[in-house]
Amino acid sequence: DGEVYINELKNGNAEMFWNPTSEVRRQRLKRHIVLFEEQTDFESERLWQHVTSAINKGDQHKATQEKFVLEEEQRNAARERRENGTEWKPLLFQHDATTNEWRYKYEDLRPWDPLNDIAQFEKNGILQTMERHLSTRMSNHKTTCINNQITRHKRSAKDCRRRKTSDQPSNHSQNTESSCSTPESVQELSDDDGKYLGFGSLCAQCGKEMNHLKEIHSAVLSLQRAQQDIHR
């Protein structure tokens, strides 16, 4: 958000390349940092404070000395761990044997979902996303609906078996049994066509929300494809 110049080395002329307006400066992302007194010993700003101070003062010799002291302390600590057989276990990074690189443990590479994702933030070094959890709310209501239908279905089947054993002669039991429905297993439930197999149609609220979620899902897929195209 500052002025940028192009310097021509042959003739020493300087041409302004970028001069941001006050509106551009106002749009700059806010910088959020942890207060220096709240930082731990291994956070970059505190760890490199003496090197940074020397650089800001233009003292290259002092900056080099402070950098050497800092790196030598790290080498000694690594040497002591090897001698003691202590394994170094990073809190936030893990080694990828395939690429031989260190990767952030909590990286989130999925496309941003504007319909469900509210904000992304870092807490204790862990990247987290605040979500609306629409699917969770719908899932809870759908589970209640299923359980109610299962209860009614089992009660109906139980009454049917009671009538079969008490009212019908034994030689008619086979025909009676075939005329009574048996409870379906929960594993046979399906959401693909908006119905639960063996339990009839969805309740009115479930059906309405299911259709709404399908529309949201289609919109999300469309946005994800667009984001992937932009990324490529």
Summary of the structure (lengths in Angstrom):
residues: 232
radius of gyration: 33.1
end to end distance: 27.5
largest distance: 113.6
contacts: 452
relative contact order: 0.06
helix: 52%
strand: 14%
